[in-house]
Amino acid sequence: MLLKYCRCGAIIPADRQRCARCEQMHQSRHTAYNAQCRSQKAAAFYVSKEWRTIRPIIISIYDGIDIWAYYECSQLLPVDEVHHIIELDAAWDRRLDPFNLFPLAHASHTAITAAYKRSPASMRTTQRKLLELRARHFEPMGGYEKVLERAGLVAPPYSSEKTPHQKLPKQG
């Protein structure tokens, strides 16, 4: 059996993300965040069957690797979270859109969230960077659209030049 270190230093099986103690802390942190910060609509979405179905698919498409950390920080980090490029409150209809989902490690997600909060211009720049990194990463495989097609998440025909999913909304 392959083993690895948990964030706290405990030795755990390689197929687990956290030790039992860290998992409990992780769950309680999310419970508190859902109760205090998220809207009830968003909190309900994150425990929905649809989200629990698409989240692991998106993570597997990226091979469980945070490509933001890989290309921007030269780090190989496993994915913990799936980020909405265009946030839920700005585009609820895109909550399950695979073109709007980007798996990240917790540290990357924190940095990207901070950039989003800095200013609307910073948010747009960060969103464009995410799209550029995804295009760069999946280019050798025929592009992200082809990868999604192979995973059964989009149906051809499509044109990467006219993909509406890659257009970012204008922010005030």
C-alpha positions as CSV (number, residue, x, y, z in Angstrom):
1,M,0.0,0.0,0.0
2,L,1.3,3.4,-0.9
3,L,1.4,6.0,1.8
4,K,1.8,9.7,2.0
5,Y,1.8,12.5,4.5
6,C,-1.3,14.4,5.5
7,R,-1.0,18.2,5.9
8,C,-0.6,17.7,9.6
9,G,2.2,15.2,9.2
10,A,0.3,12.0,9.9
11,I,1.0,9.1,7.5
12,I,-2.1,8.1,5.5
13,P,-3.0,5.9,2.5
14,A,-2.1,7.6,-0.8
15,D,-5.7,7.4,-2.0
16,R,-7.0,9.6,1.0
17,Q,-6.8,13.4,1.0
18,R,-6.7,13.8,4.8
19,C,-6.3,11.9,8.1
20,A,-9.5,11.4,10.1
21,R,-8.7,14.3,12.4
22,C,-8.0,16.8,9.5
23,E,-11.1,15.5,7.7
24,Q,-13.3,16.3,10.7
25,M,-11.8,19.8,10.9
26,H,-12.3,20.2,7.2
27,Q,-15.9,19.2,7.4
28,S,-16.6,21.5,10.4
29,R,-14.9,24.4,8.6
30,H,-17.2,23.9,5.6
31,T,-20.3,23.6,7.8
32,A,-19.5,26.8,9.6
33,Y,-18.8,28.6,6.3
34,N,-22.0,27.3,4.8
35,A,-24.0,28.5,7.8
36,Q,-22.3,32.0,8.1
37,C,-21.1,33.1,4.7
38,R,-22.9,31.3,1.9
39,S,-26.4,31.9,0.7
40,Q,-28.8,29.0,1.4
41,K,-29.1,28.5,-2.4
42,A,-25.3,28.1,-2.8
43,A,-25.0,25.9,0.3
44,A,-27.7,23.6,-1.0
45,F,-26.0,23.5,-4.4
46,Y,-22.7,22.3,-3.0
47,V,-24.3,19.3,-1.4
48,S,-26.5,18.5,-4.4
49,K,-26.3,15.3,-6.4
50,E,-25.5,17.3,-9.5
51,W,-22.4,18.9,-7.9
52,R,-21.3,15.7,-6.3
53,T,-21.5,14.1,-9.7
54,I,-19.6,16.6,-11.8
55,R,-17.0,17.6,-9.3
56,P,-15.0,14.3,-9.4
57,I,-15.3,14.2,-13.2
58,I,-13.8,17.7,-13.6
59,I,-11.0,16.7,-11.1
60,S,-10.3,13.6,-13.1
61,I,-10.1,15.5,-16.4
62,Y,-7.3,17.5,-14.9
63,D,-5.7,14.3,-13.5
64,G,-6.1,15.7,-10.0
65,I,-3.4,18.2,-10.7
66,D,-3.7,22.0,-9.9
67,I,-2.5,23.4,-13.2
68,W,-2.5,27.0,-11.8
69,A,0.1,25.9,-9.2
70,Y,2.0,23.9,-11.9
71,Y,2.3,26.7,-14.5
72,E,2.3,29.8,-12.2
73,C,4.3,28.5,-9.2
74,S,6.2,25.5,-10.6
75,Q,4.5,23.3,-7.9
76,L,2.9,20.0,-8.3
77,L,-0.1,20.1,-6.0
78,P,-3.1,17.8,-5.7
79,V,-6.6,19.3,-6.2
80,D,-8.7,19.9,-3.1
81,E,-11.4,22.2,-4.6
82,V,-13.3,23.1,-7.8
83,H,-13.5,26.8,-8.5
84,H,-16.1,28.6,-10.5
85,I,-14.3,30.8,-12.9
86,I,-17.3,33.0,-13.1
87,E,-18.7,33.0,-9.6
88,L,-22.1,31.5,-8.7
89,D,-23.7,34.8,-7.7
90,A,-22.7,36.3,-11.1
91,A,-23.7,33.3,-13.3
92,W,-26.0,30.8,-11.5
93,D,-26.9,29.2,-14.8
94,R,-23.2,28.2,-15.3
95,R,-22.8,26.4,-12.0
96,L,-22.5,23.0,-13.7
97,D,-20.9,24.2,-16.9
98,P,-17.6,22.3,-17.3
99,F,-16.2,25.4,-19.1
100,N,-16.7,27.4,-15.9
101,L,-15.1,24.8,-13.5
102,F,-11.4,24.8,-12.7
103,P,-9.9,22.4,-10.0
104,L,-7.4,23.9,-7.6
105,A,-5.4,23.2,-4.5
106,H,-6.6,25.1,-1.5
107,A,-3.7,27.4,-1.5
108,S,-4.3,28.3,-5.2
109,H,-8.0,28.8,-4.6
110,T,-7.2,31.2,-1.7
111,A,-4.9,33.2,-3.9
112,I,-7.4,33.4,-6.8
113,T,-10.2,34.3,-4.4
114,A,-8.0,37.2,-3.1
115,A,-7.3,38.3,-6.6
116,Y,-11.0,38.3,-7.4
117,K,-11.8,40.4,-4.3
118,R,-9.0,42.9,-5.0
119,S,-10.8,44.7,-7.9
120,P,-13.0,43.9,-10.9
121,A,-10.0,44.4,-13.1
122,S,-8.0,41.9,-11.1
123,M,-10.9,39.5,-11.3
124,R,-11.0,39.7,-15.1
125,T,-7.3,39.4,-15.4
126,T,-7.3,36.3,-13.2
127,Q,-10.2,34.8,-15.1
128,R,-8.4,35.3,-18.4
129,K,-5.3,33.7,-16.9
130,L,-7.2,30.6,-15.8
131,L,-8.6,30.2,-19.4
132,E,-5.1,30.7,-20.9
133,L,-3.6,28.1,-18.6
134,R,-6.4,25.6,-19.4
135,A,-5.9,26.2,-23.1
136,R,-2.1,25.8,-22.8
137,H,-2.5,22.6,-20.7
138,F,-5.0,20.9,-23.0
139,E,-3.5,22.1,-26.3
140,P,-1.5,18.9,-26.8
141,M,-4.7,16.8,-26.3
142,G,-6.6,18.7,-29.0
143,G,-8.0,21.4,-26.7
144,Y,-10.3,21.4,-23.7
145,E,-13.4,21.0,-25.9
146,K,-12.0,17.7,-27.3
147,V,-11.1,16.5,-23.8
148,L,-14.6,17.3,-22.6
149,E,-16.1,15.6,-25.7
150,R,-14.1,12.4,-24.9
151,A,-15.4,12.6,-21.4
152,G,-19.0,12.9,-22.7
153,L,-19.5,16.4,-21.3
154,V,-20.0,18.3,-24.5
155,A,-21.3,17.2,-27.9
156,P,-19.8,18.2,-31.2
157,P,-19.9,20.3,-33.4
158,Y,-18.2,23.2,-31.8
159,S,-15.6,25.7,-32.8
160,S,-13.0,26.8,-30.4
161,E,-13.0,30.2,-32.0
162,K,-16.6,30.7,-31.2
163,T,-17.0,28.8,-27.9
164,P,-19.5,31.0,-25.9
165,H,-18.3,29.4,-22.7
166,Q,-15.0,31.2,-22.8
167,K,-16.5,34.7,-22.9
168,L,-16.2,36.5,-19.7
169,P,-19.0,38.8,-18.6
170,K,-18.3,42.5,-18.3
171,Q,-18.0,43.4,-14.7
172,G,-19.0,46.9,-13.5
